[in-house]
């Protein structure tokens, strides 16, 4: 969410005594929290809301763990025809091997 004050949910809307408006979005609806004399006061008001608390928790949460490593598939040169499973139902003669084009790599393995 973009803000012209530098604080999430805090917007400078005028130059009067309380130029900063604070708002949050709840279930798709804008909820106005009031107007404040400084952006910092508005930021403290936002931080006290459930949305502000959730933002802080998300910011301070540890990063997700990396995905598990993918199993290393054998290269074409490491496969022998005896390791492939023959299939009479497949047009290629091998289970899980399909012809998809006539280019440089016309076959796909699923």
DSSP file (Angstrom, degrees, kcal/mol; ACC not computed):
  #  RESIDUE AA STRUCTURE BP1 BP2  ACC     N-H-->O    O-->H-N    N-H-->O    O-->H-N    TCO  KAPPA ALPHA  PHI   PSI    X-CA   Y-CA   Z-CA
    1    1 A X              0   0    0      0, 0.0     2,-0.3     0, 0.0     8,-0.0   0.000 360.0 360.0 360.0 129.0    0.0    0.0    0.0
    2    2 A X        -     0   0    0      6,-0.1     2,-0.4     7,-0.1     7,-0.1  -0.638 360.0-178.3 -87.9 142.5    1.4    3.4   -1.0
    3    3 A X        -     0   0    0     -2,-0.3     3,-0.4     5,-0.1     8,-0.1  -0.996  29.2-144.4-139.0 142.7    1.3    6.3    1.4
    4    4 A X  S    S+     0   0    0     -2,-0.4     7,-0.1     1,-0.2     4,-0.1   0.408  98.8  58.3 -87.4   4.5    2.5    9.8    0.9
    5    5 A X  S    S-     0   0    0      5,-0.8    -1,-0.2     2,-0.3     6,-0.1   0.591 109.5-113.4-104.6 -14.6    3.7   10.0    4.5
    6    6 A X  S    S+     0   0    0     -3,-0.4     2,-0.4     1,-0.3    -2,-0.1   0.375  89.2  96.1  93.2  -3.9    6.2    7.2    4.6
    7    7 A X  S >  S-     0   0    0      3,-0.4     3,-1.8    -5,-0.0    -2,-0.3  -0.967  83.4-107.6-121.5 136.5    4.0    5.2    7.0
    8    8 A X  T 3  S+     0   0    0     -2,-0.4    38,-0.1     1,-0.3     3,-0.1  -0.385 103.4   9.0 -62.4 131.9    1.5    2.5    6.0
    9    9 A X  T 3  S+     0   0    0      1,-0.2    14,-2.3    -7,-0.1     2,-0.5   0.405 103.1 110.3  81.4  -1.9   -2.1    3.7    6.3
   10   10 A X  E <   +A   22   0A   0     -3,-1.8    -5,-0.8    12,-0.2    -3,-0.4  -0.930  43.4 180.0-113.1 124.5   -1.1    7.3    7.1
   11   11 A X  E     -A   21   0A   0     10,-3.0    10,-3.2    -2,-0.5     2,-0.7  -0.972  28.3-132.5-128.3 135.0   -1.9    9.9    4.4
   12   12 A X  E     +A   20   0A   0     -2,-0.4     8,-0.2     8,-0.2     3,-0.1  -0.774  36.1 161.5 -83.7 119.9   -1.3   13.7    4.4
   13   13 A X        +     0   0    0      6,-3.2     2,-0.3    -2,-0.7    -1,-0.2   0.540  57.6   1.6-119.0 -12.0   -4.6   15.2    3.2
   14   14 A X        -     0   0    0      5,-1.0    -1,-0.2     2,-0.1     5,-0.1  -0.913  60.5-117.2-158.5-175.9   -4.4   18.9    4.3
   15   15 A X  S    S+     0   0    0     -2,-0.3     4,-0.1    -3,-0.1     5,-0.0   0.166  75.0 106.8-118.5  17.0   -2.2   21.5    5.9
   16   16 A X  S >  S-     0   0    0      2,-0.1     3,-0.6     1,-0.0    -2,-0.1   0.199  94.0 -67.7 -78.6-157.7   -4.4   22.3    9.0
   17   17 A X  T 3  S+     0   0    0      1,-0.3     2,-0.3     2,-0.1    -1,-0.0   0.793 133.8  30.4 -67.7 -29.5   -3.9   21.3   12.6
   18   18 A X  T 3  S+     0   0    0      1,-0.1    -1,-0.3    19,-0.0    19,-0.2  -0.670  70.8 158.6-129.4  77.9   -4.5   17.6   11.9
   19   19 A X    <   +     0   0    0     -3,-0.6    -6,-3.2    18,-0.3    -5,-1.0   0.596  49.4  83.2 -80.3  -9.8   -3.2   17.0    8.3
   20   20 A X  E     -AB  12  36A   0     16,-2.2    16,-2.9    -8,-0.2     2,-0.4  -0.847  58.3-164.1-106.1 122.7   -2.7   13.3    8.6
   21   21 A X  E     -AB  11  35A   0    -10,-3.2   -10,-3.0    -2,-0.6     2,-0.4  -0.825   7.1-154.2-100.5 139.4   -5.6   10.8    8.0
   22   22 A X  E     +AB  10  34A   0     12,-2.6    11,-3.1    -2,-0.4    12,-0.9  -0.944  20.6 163.9-116.6 135.1   -5.2    7.2    9.1
   23   23 A X  E     - B   0  32A   0    -14,-2.3     2,-0.3    -2,-0.4     9,-0.2  -0.990  17.5-164.3-147.3 154.9   -7.1    4.4    7.6
   24   24 A X  E     - B   0  31A   0      7,-2.2     7,-3.3    -2,-0.3     2,-0.5  -0.897  23.5-122.0-130.3 162.6   -7.1    0.6    7.4
   25   25 A X  E     - B   0  30A   0     -2,-0.3     2,-0.5     5,-0.2     5,-0.2  -0.944  28.0-178.6-107.7 123.6   -8.9   -1.9    5.1
   26   26 A X  E >  S- B   0  29A   0      3,-2.9     3,-1.8    -2,-0.5    -2,-0.0  -0.973  71.5 -23.7-125.9 117.5  -11.1   -4.5    6.8
   27   27 A X  T 3  S-     0   0    0     -2,-0.5    -1,-0.1     1,-0.3     3,-0.1   0.868 128.2 -48.5  51.5  41.6  -12.8   -7.1    4.7
   28   28 A X  T 3  S+     0   0    0      1,-0.2     2,-0.4     0, 0.0    -1,-0.3   0.509 117.4 110.8  81.8   5.2  -12.7   -4.8    1.6
   29   29 A X  E <   -B   26   0A   0     -3,-1.8    -3,-2.9     2,-0.0     2,-0.5  -0.920  68.2-124.3-115.8 138.8  -14.0   -1.7    3.4
   30   30 A X  E     -B   25   0A   0     -2,-0.4     2,-0.5    -5,-0.2    -5,-0.2  -0.678  24.2-164.8 -79.4 127.1  -12.0    1.4    4.3
   31   31 A X  E     -B   24   0A   0     -7,-3.3    -7,-2.2    -2,-0.5     2,-0.4  -0.964  10.2-145.7-114.5 117.4  -12.1    2.2    8.0
   32   32 A X  E     -B   23   0A   0     -2,-0.5    -9,-0.3    -9,-0.2     3,-0.1  -0.695  12.3-171.7 -84.1 130.1  -11.0    5.7    9.0
   33   33 A X  E     -     0   0A   0    -11,-3.1     2,-0.2    -2,-0.4   -10,-0.2   0.529  48.9 -92.9 -99.3  -9.2   -9.2    5.8   12.3
   34   34 A X  E     -B   22   0A   0    -12,-0.9   -12,-2.6     2,-0.0    -1,-0.4  -0.749  40.6 -69.3 129.5-176.1   -9.0    9.6   12.6
   35   35 A X  E     -B   21   0A   0     -2,-0.2     2,-0.3   -14,-0.2   -14,-0.2  -0.920  41.2-165.9-121.2 147.0   -6.8   12.5   11.9
   36   36 A X  E     -B   20   0A   0    -16,-2.9   -16,-2.2    -2,-0.4    -2,-0.0  -0.911  29.7-127.3-135.3 156.3   -3.5   13.4   13.6
   37   37 A X  S    S+     0   0    0     -2,-0.3   -18,-0.3   -19,-0.2     2,-0.3   0.815  94.8  28.5 -73.0 -31.9   -1.1   16.3   13.9
   38   38 A X  S  > S-     0   0    0      1,-0.1     4,-1.8   -18,-0.1     5,-0.1  -0.912  74.7-123.7-130.0 157.7    2.0   14.3   12.9
   39   39 A X  H  > S+     0   0    0     -2,-0.3     4,-2.5     1,-0.2     5,-0.1   0.860 112.7  58.0 -63.9 -35.5    2.6   11.3   10.7
   40   40 A X  H  > S+     0   0    0      2,-0.2     4,-2.0     1,-0.2    -1,-0.2   0.897 104.6  49.7 -64.3 -40.7    4.3    9.6   13.7
   41   41 A X  H  > S+     0   0    0      1,-0.2     4,-1.9     2,-0.2    -1,-0.2   0.921 112.1  48.9 -62.6 -42.8    1.1    9.9   15.8
   42   42 A X  H  X S+     0   0    0     -4,-1.8     4,-2.5     1,-0.2    -2,-0.2   0.892 108.4  53.4 -62.6 -39.9   -0.9    8.4   12.9
   43   43 A X  H  X S+     0   0    0     -4,-2.5     4,-2.5     1,-0.2    -1,-0.2   0.881 107.2  51.3 -64.3 -38.2    1.6    5.6   12.5
   44   44 A X  H  X S+     0   0    0     -4,-2.0     4,-1.1     2,-0.2    -1,-0.2   0.890 109.7  50.5 -65.3 -38.3    1.2    4.7   16.3
   45   45 A X  H  < S+     0   0    0     -4,-1.9     3,-0.4     1,-0.2     4,-0.3   0.925 112.4  46.7 -63.9 -43.8   -2.6    4.6   15.8
   46   46 A X  H >< S+     0   0    0     -4,-2.5     3,-1.7     1,-0.2     6,-0.6   0.911 108.0  56.3 -63.0 -42.1   -2.2    2.3   12.8
   47   47 A X  H 3< S+     0   0    0     -4,-2.5    -1,-0.2     1,-0.3    -2,-0.2   0.754 101.1  58.5 -63.5 -24.7    0.3    0.1   14.7
   48   48 A X  T 3< S+     0   0    0     -4,-1.1    -1,-0.3    -3,-0.4    -2,-0.2   0.554  90.2  91.1 -82.7  -7.6   -2.3   -0.5   17.5
   49   49 A X  S <> S-     0   0    0     -3,-1.7     4,-2.6    -4,-0.3     5,-0.2  -0.425  91.8-110.6 -82.6 161.2   -4.9   -1.9   15.1
   50   50 A X  H  > S+     0   0    0      1,-0.2     4,-2.3     2,-0.2     5,-0.2   0.872 121.7  53.2 -56.6 -35.5   -5.2   -5.7   14.3
   51   51 A X  H  > S+     0   0    0      2,-0.2     4,-2.3     1,-0.2    -1,-0.2   0.909 109.5  47.1 -66.8 -41.4   -3.9   -4.9   10.8
   52   52 A X  H  > S+     0   0    0     -6,-0.6     4,-2.2     2,-0.2    -2,-0.2   0.897 111.9  49.9 -66.1 -40.7   -0.9   -3.0   12.2
   53   53 A X  H  X S+     0   0    0     -4,-2.6     4,-2.4    -7,-0.2    -2,-0.2   0.912 111.8  48.7 -64.3 -42.1   -0.1   -5.9   14.6
   54   54 A X  H  X S+     0   0    0     -4,-2.3     4,-2.6    -5,-0.2    -2,-0.2   0.894 109.6  52.4 -65.1 -39.6   -0.4   -8.4   11.8
   55   55 A X  H  X S+     0   0    0     -4,-2.3     4,-2.2     2,-0.2    -2,-0.2   0.916 110.8  47.5 -61.0 -42.8    1.9   -6.3    9.6
   56   56 A X  H  X S+     0   0    0     -4,-2.2     4,-2.1     2,-0.2    -2,-0.2   0.910 111.9  49.3 -65.5 -42.4    4.5   -6.2   12.4
   57   57 A X  H  X S+     0   0    0     -4,-2.4     4,-0.9     1,-0.2    -2,-0.2   0.905 112.2  48.5 -63.8 -40.7    4.3   -9.9   13.0
   58   58 A X  H  < S+     0   0    0     -4,-2.6     3,-0.4     1,-0.2    -1,-0.2   0.889 111.3  50.3 -66.5 -38.2    4.7  -10.7    9.3
   59   59 A X  H  < S+     0   0    0     -4,-2.2    -1,-0.2     1,-0.2    -2,-0.2   0.876 115.7  41.8 -66.3 -37.2    7.6   -8.3    9.0
   60   60 A X  H  < S+     0   0    0     -4,-2.1    -1,-0.2    -5,-0.1    -2,-0.2   0.496  89.2 112.4 -90.6  -3.9    9.4  -10.0   12.0
   61   61 A X  S  < S-     0   0    0     -4,-0.9     3,-0.1    -3,-0.4    -3,-0.0  -0.379  77.2-104.6 -68.6 146.2    8.5  -13.6   11.1
   62   62 A X        -     0   0    0      1,-0.1    -1,-0.1    -2,-0.1     3,-0.1  -0.355  45.1 -94.5 -66.0 152.9   11.5  -15.7   10.1
   63   63 A X        -     0   0    0      1,-0.1    -1,-0.1    -3,-0.1     3,-0.1  -0.311  48.8 -94.3 -65.3 152.9   11.7  -16.4    6.4
   64   64 A X        -     0   0    0      1,-0.1    -1,-0.1    -3,-0.1     3,-0.1  -0.316  48.5 -96.2 -65.1 152.1   10.2  -19.6    5.1
   65   65 A X        -     0   0    0      1,-0.1    -1,-0.1    -3,-0.1     3,-0.1  -0.315  46.4 -97.1 -65.9 153.1   12.5  -22.6    4.9
   66   66 A X        -     0   0    0      1,-0.1    -1,-0.1    -3,-0.1     3,-0.1  -0.331  48.1 -93.9 -66.6 154.2   14.0  -23.3    1.4
   67   67 A X        -     0   0    0      1,-0.1    -1,-0.1    -3,-0.1     3,-0.1  -0.325  49.3 -94.3 -65.6 152.3   12.2  -25.9   -0.7
   68   68 A X        -     0   0    0      1,-0.1    -1,-0.1    -3,-0.1     2,-0.0  -0.324  51.3 -92.0 -64.5 150.8   13.5  -29.4   -0.4
   69   69 A X        -     0   0    0      1,-0.1     2,-0.2    -3,-0.1    -1,-0.1  -0.341  40.7-117.8 -64.7 144.3   16.1  -30.3   -3.0
   70   70 A X        -     0   0    0      1,-0.1    -1,-0.1    -3,-0.1     2,-0.0  -0.584  34.5-100.6 -80.2 143.0   14.7  -31.9   -6.2
   71   71 A X        -     0   0    0     -2,-0.2     2,-0.6     1,-0.1    -1,-0.1  -0.379  38.7-113.2 -63.5 141.6   15.8  -35.5   -6.9
   72   72 A X        -     0   0    0     -3,-0.0     2,-0.2    -2,-0.0    -1,-0.1  -0.661  29.8-146.7 -79.4 118.5   18.5  -35.6   -9.5
   73   73 A X        -     0   0    0     -2,-0.6     2,-0.1     1,-0.1    -3,-0.0  -0.594  24.1-104.3 -83.1 146.3   17.2  -37.2  -12.7
   74   74 A X        -     0   0    0     -2,-0.2    -1,-0.1     1,-0.1     2,-0.0  -0.407  36.4-117.1 -68.2 146.2   19.6  -39.3  -14.8
   75   75 A X    >>  -     0   0    0      1,-0.1     3,-1.1    -2,-0.1     4,-0.8  -0.312  30.3-101.5 -75.0 166.4   20.8  -37.7  -18.0
   76   76 A X  G >4 S+     0   0    0      1,-0.3     3,-0.7     2,-0.2    -1,-0.1   0.863 123.6  55.2 -57.5 -36.0   19.9  -39.3  -21.3
   77   77 A X  G 34 S+     0   0    0      1,-0.2    -1,-0.3     3,-0.0    -3,-0.0   0.723 104.1  55.0 -72.4 -19.0   23.4  -40.7  -21.5
   78   78 A X  G <4 S+     0   0    0     -3,-1.1     2,-0.3     2,-0.0    -1,-0.2   0.637  94.0  84.5 -87.4 -14.2   23.0  -42.4  -18.1
   79   79 A X    <<  -     0   0    0     -4,-0.8     2,-0.3    -3,-0.7    -4,-0.0  -0.639  61.2-162.5 -87.9 144.6   19.8  -44.2  -19.2
   80   80 A X    >>  -     0   0    0     -2,-0.3     3,-1.8     1,-0.1     4,-0.7  -0.869  33.2-112.0-118.8 160.5   19.9  -47.5  -21.1
   81   81 A X  T 34 S+     0   0    0     -2,-0.3     3,-0.5     1,-0.3    -1,-0.1   0.763 115.8  64.4 -63.3 -23.2   17.1  -49.0  -23.0
   82   82 A X  T 34 S+     0   0    0      1,-0.2    -1,-0.3     3,-0.1    -3,-0.0   0.726  98.8  54.4 -72.6 -18.8   16.9  -51.8  -20.4
   83   83 A X  T <4 S+     0   0    0     -3,-1.8     2,-0.2     2,-0.1    -1,-0.2   0.649  91.6  88.9 -86.8 -16.5   15.8  -49.2  -17.8
   84   84 A X  S  < S-     0   0    0     -4,-0.7     2,-0.6    -3,-0.5    10,-0.0  -0.575  80.3-125.5 -81.9 145.4   12.9  -47.9  -19.9
   85   85 A X        -     0   0    0     10,-0.3    10,-3.2    -2,-0.2     2,-0.1  -0.812  22.9-132.6 -95.4 120.8    9.6  -49.6  -19.5
   86   86 A X  B     -C   94   0B   0     -2,-0.6     2,-0.3     8,-0.2     8,-0.3  -0.400  23.9-173.4 -70.6 146.1    8.1  -50.9  -22.7
   87   87 A X        -     0   0    0      6,-1.8     3,-0.3     3,-0.1     6,-0.2  -0.962  23.3-164.9-145.0 124.1    4.5  -50.1  -23.5
   88   88 A X  S    S+     0   0    0     -2,-0.3    -1,-0.1     1,-0.2     6,-0.1   0.719  93.4  59.8 -76.9 -20.6    2.4  -51.3  -26.4
   89   89 A X  S    S+     0   0    0      4,-0.1     2,-0.3     3,-0.0    -1,-0.2   0.679  90.6  81.8 -81.4 -17.8   -0.2  -48.7  -25.7
   90   90 A X  S >  S-     0   0    0     -3,-0.3     3,-0.9     1,-0.1    -3,-0.1  -0.705  76.0-138.7 -92.0 139.1    2.2  -45.8  -26.2
   91   91 A X  T 3  S+     0   0    0     -2,-0.3    -1,-0.1     1,-0.2     7,-0.1   0.727 105.8  53.0 -67.3 -19.8    3.0  -44.6  -29.8
   92   92 A X  T 3  S-     0   0    0      5,-0.5    -1,-0.2     2,-0.3     3,-0.1   0.639 111.5-120.2 -87.9 -14.5    6.7  -44.2  -28.8
   93   93 A X  S <  S+     0   0    0     -3,-0.9    -6,-1.8     1,-0.2     2,-0.4   0.415  83.3  92.2  90.6  -2.1    6.9  -47.8  -27.5
   94   94 A X  B >  S-C   86   0B   0      3,-0.3     3,-1.4    -8,-0.3    -2,-0.3  -0.979  80.6-110.1-130.7 141.0    7.9  -46.6  -23.9
   95   95 A X  T 3  S+     0   0    0    -10,-3.2   -10,-0.3    -2,-0.4     3,-0.1  -0.448 101.6   9.1 -66.7 131.9    5.7  -45.8  -20.9
   96   96 A X  T 3  S+     0   0    0      1,-0.2    14,-2.6    -2,-0.2     2,-0.5   0.496  99.1 115.4  79.5   3.7    5.6  -42.1  -20.0
   97   97 A X  E <   -D  109   0C   0     -3,-1.4    -5,-0.5    12,-0.2     2,-0.4  -0.936  41.4-179.9-110.9 125.0    7.4  -41.0  -23.2
   98   98 A X  E     -D  108   0C   0     10,-3.1    10,-3.2    -2,-0.5     2,-0.6  -0.958  29.0-128.2-128.6 141.1    5.3  -38.9  -25.6
   99   99 A X  E     +D  107   0C   0     -2,-0.4     8,-0.3     8,-0.2     3,-0.1  -0.780  34.8 163.5 -85.5 124.0    6.1  -37.3  -29.0
  100  100 A X        -     0   0    0      6,-3.5     2,-0.3    -2,-0.6     7,-0.2   0.598  58.4  -8.1-118.2 -18.7    5.1  -33.6  -28.8
  101  101 A X        -     0   0    0      5,-1.5    -1,-0.3     2,-0.1     5,-0.0  -0.933  57.0-114.9-161.9-177.2    6.8  -31.9  -31.7
  102  102 A X  S    S+     0   0    0     -2,-0.3     4,-0.1    -3,-0.1     5,-0.0   0.162  78.4 103.9-115.9  17.0    9.3  -32.4  -34.5
  103  103 A X  S >  S-     0   0    0      2,-0.2     3,-0.6     1,-0.0    -2,-0.1   0.215  96.5 -63.4 -80.5-155.3   11.9  -30.0  -33.3
  104  104 A X  T 3  S+     0   0    0      1,-0.3     2,-0.3     2,-0.1    -1,-0.0   0.788 135.9  32.4 -66.7 -29.3   15.3  -30.6  -31.6
  105  105 A X  T 3  S+     0   0    0      1,-0.1    -1,-0.3    -5,-0.0    -2,-0.2  -0.693  70.9 163.3-127.6  78.9   13.6  -32.2  -28.6
  106  106 A X    <   +     0   0    0     -3,-0.6    -6,-3.5    -2,-0.3    -5,-1.5   0.590  53.9  71.3 -77.7  -9.7   10.5  -33.9  -30.0
  107  107 A X  E     -D   99   0C   0     -8,-0.3     2,-0.4    -7,-0.2    -8,-0.2  -0.822  58.3-163.8-113.4 148.1    9.8  -36.1  -27.0
  108  108 A X  E     -D   98   0C   0    -10,-3.2   -10,-3.1    -2,-0.3     2,-0.5  -0.974  10.2-146.7-126.6 141.9    8.5  -35.4  -23.5
  109  109 A X  E      D   97   0C   0     -2,-0.4   -12,-0.2   -12,-0.2   -13,-0.1  -0.926 360.0 360.0-109.1 130.8    8.7  -37.6  -20.4
  110  110 A X              0   0    0    -14,-2.6   -13,-0.1    -2,-0.5    -1,-0.1   0.348 360.0 360.0-120.7 360.0    5.9  -37.5  -17.9
